Amino acid sequence: MKTLQTKQRVHLIKVVTVLISSMNIESWTIRKYSNKYEIALHDNNGLQLFKGITHTELQEKYKTLWGQDVKACRVPRDRVVLPIE
């Protein structure tokens, strides 16, 4: 089994950092509260519910944290070499 190359390991750490920074510490889920411009959803007890985070929001957060586009780090699928087992 091949190990990850250095560039792949660095990219993986960056992606995991974005996901962890988007995590809610109370419920350990990747969600957010609605902002003041969005309609807040509430449960039967009147507590505000979380909203999901879109893929685009995670891409924007990656760009904010790391100063580069996450798409620039991707390897085209036709260039990916899978190990033969």
BALOBA-1460 file (C-alpha; in Angstrom, 3 decimals):
// residues 85
<rec num="1" residu="m" x="0.000" y="0.000" z="0.000"/>
<rec num="2" residu="k" x="1.371" y="3.413" z="-0.970"/>
<rec num="3" residu="t" x="1.515" y="6.213" z="1.554"/>
<rec num="4" residu="l" x="0.278" y="9.708" z="0.844"/>
<rec num="5" residu="q" x="2.706" y="12.099" z="-0.746"/>
<rec num="6" residu="t" x="3.703" y="15.251" z="1.134"/>
<rec num="7" residu="k" x="1.443" y="17.511" z="-0.945"/>
<rec num="8" residu="q" x="-1.522" y="15.203" z="-0.329"/>
<rec num="9" residu="r" x="-0.843" y="15.119" z="3.422"/>
<rec num="10" residu="v" x="-0.661" y="18.917" z="3.613"/>
<rec num="11" residu="h" x="-3.901" y="19.253" z="1.657"/>
<rec num="12" residu="l" x="-5.601" y="16.695" z="3.902"/>
<rec num="13" residu="i" x="-4.582" y="18.620" z="7.043"/>
<rec num="14" residu="k" x="-5.930" y="21.843" z="5.520"/>
<rec num="15" residu="v" x="-9.296" y="20.252" z="4.678"/>
<rec num="16" residu="v" x="-9.617" y="18.668" z="8.129"/>
<rec num="17" residu="t" x="-8.769" y="22.038" z="9.717"/>
<rec num="18" residu="v" x="-11.613" y="23.690" z="7.766"/>
<rec num="19" residu="l" x="-14.046" y="20.980" z="8.878"/>
<rec num="20" residu="i" x="-12.996" y="21.161" z="12.533"/>
<rec num="21" residu="s" x="-13.197" y="24.964" z="12.524"/>
<rec num="22" residu="s" x="-16.773" y="24.653" z="11.217"/>
<rec num="23" residu="m" x="-17.752" y="22.213" z="13.963"/>
<rec num="24" residu="n" x="-20.149" y="23.145" z="16.743"/>
<rec num="25" residu="i" x="-18.539" y="22.335" z="20.081"/>
<rec num="26" residu="e" x="-21.841" y="21.610" z="21.814"/>
<rec num="27" residu="s" x="-23.053" y="18.896" z="19.472"/>
<rec num="28" residu="w" x="-19.840" y="17.948" z="17.599"/>
<rec num="29" residu="t" x="-21.601" y="18.464" z="14.269"/>
<rec num="30" residu="i" x="-20.670" y="20.636" z="11.304"/>
<rec num="31" residu="r" x="-23.551" y="23.083" z="11.379"/>
<rec num="32" residu="k" x="-24.288" y="26.723" z="12.166"/>
<rec num="33" residu="y" x="-26.952" y="29.002" z="13.561"/>
<rec num="34" residu="s" x="-28.813" y="31.255" z="11.124"/>
<rec num="35" residu="n" x="-27.522" y="34.801" z="10.858"/>
<rec num="36" residu="k" x="-29.571" y="37.972" z="11.334"/>
<rec num="37" residu="y" x="-30.540" y="38.045" z="7.633"/>
<rec num="38" residu="e" x="-31.975" y="34.519" z="7.566"/>
<rec num="39" residu="i" x="-35.192" y="33.214" z="9.074"/>
<rec num="40" residu="a" x="-34.375" y="31.223" z="12.200"/>
<rec num="41" residu="l" x="-35.956" y="27.789" z="12.624"/>
<rec num="42" residu="h" x="-37.093" y="26.707" z="16.092"/>
<rec num="43" residu="d" x="-38.096" y="23.386" z="17.626"/>
<rec num="44" residu="n" x="-41.168" y="22.683" z="19.787"/>
<rec num="45" residu="n" x="-39.390" y="24.029" z="22.889"/>
<rec num="46" residu="g" x="-38.503" y="27.331" z="21.224"/>
<rec num="47" residu="l" x="-34.820" y="26.525" z="20.828"/>
<rec num="48" residu="q" x="-33.134" y="27.650" z="17.642"/>
<rec num="49" residu="l" x="-32.200" y="24.812" z="15.305"/>
<rec num="50" residu="f" x="-28.928" y="24.514" z="13.427"/>
<rec num="51" residu="k" x="-28.676" y="24.943" z="9.676"/>
<rec num="52" residu="g" x="-26.420" y="22.858" z="7.484"/>
<rec num="53" residu="i" x="-23.256" y="24.213" z="5.878"/>
<rec num="54" residu="t" x="-23.088" y="24.075" z="2.104"/>
<rec num="55" residu="h" x="-20.136" y="22.875" z="0.078"/>
<rec num="56" residu="t" x="-19.674" y="26.422" z="-1.253"/>
<rec num="57" residu="e" x="-19.434" y="27.815" z="2.291"/>
<rec num="58" residu="l" x="-16.733" y="25.270" z="3.133"/>
<rec num="59" residu="q" x="-14.833" y="26.228" z="-0.037"/>
<rec num="60" residu="e" x="-15.029" y="29.908" z="0.955"/>
<rec num="61" residu="k" x="-13.823" y="29.102" z="4.470"/>
<rec num="62" residu="y" x="-10.881" y="27.159" z="3.007"/>
<rec num="63" residu="k" x="-9.968" y="30.185" z="0.889"/>
<rec num="64" residu="t" x="-10.262" y="32.480" z="3.925"/>
<rec num="65" residu="l" x="-8.106" y="30.265" z="6.152"/>
<rec num="66" residu="w" x="-5.450" y="29.225" z="3.652"/>
<rec num="67" residu="g" x="-5.467" y="32.027" z="1.035"/>
<rec num="68" residu="q" x="-5.878" y="29.679" z="-1.903"/>
<rec num="69" residu="d" x="-8.720" y="28.018" z="-3.736"/>
<rec num="70" residu="v" x="-9.391" y="24.409" z="-2.731"/>
<rec num="71" residu="k" x="-10.012" y="23.548" z="-6.379"/>
<rec num="72" residu="a" x="-6.422" y="24.521" z="-7.232"/>
<rec num="73" residu="c" x="-5.187" y="21.625" z="-5.073"/>
<rec num="74" residu="r" x="-7.133" y="18.910" z="-6.858"/>
<rec num="75" residu="v" x="-5.470" y="16.353" z="-9.068"/>
<rec num="76" residu="p" x="-7.391" y="15.656" z="-12.296"/>
<rec num="77" residu="r" x="-9.027" y="12.223" z="-12.149"/>
<rec num="78" residu="d" x="-7.303" y="11.048" z="-15.303"/>
<rec num="79" residu="r" x="-3.926" y="11.627" z="-13.579"/>
<rec num="80" residu="v" x="-4.750" y="9.686" z="-10.402"/>
<rec num="81" residu="v" x="-2.827" y="6.409" z="-10.247"/>
<rec num="82" residu="l" x="-4.424" y="3.730" z="-8.123"/>
<rec num="83" residu="p" x="-2.306" y="0.919" z="-6.721"/>
<rec num="84" residu="i" x="-2.762" y="-2.507" z="-8.277"/>
<rec num="85" residu="e" x="-3.644" y="-5.147" z="-5.739"/>
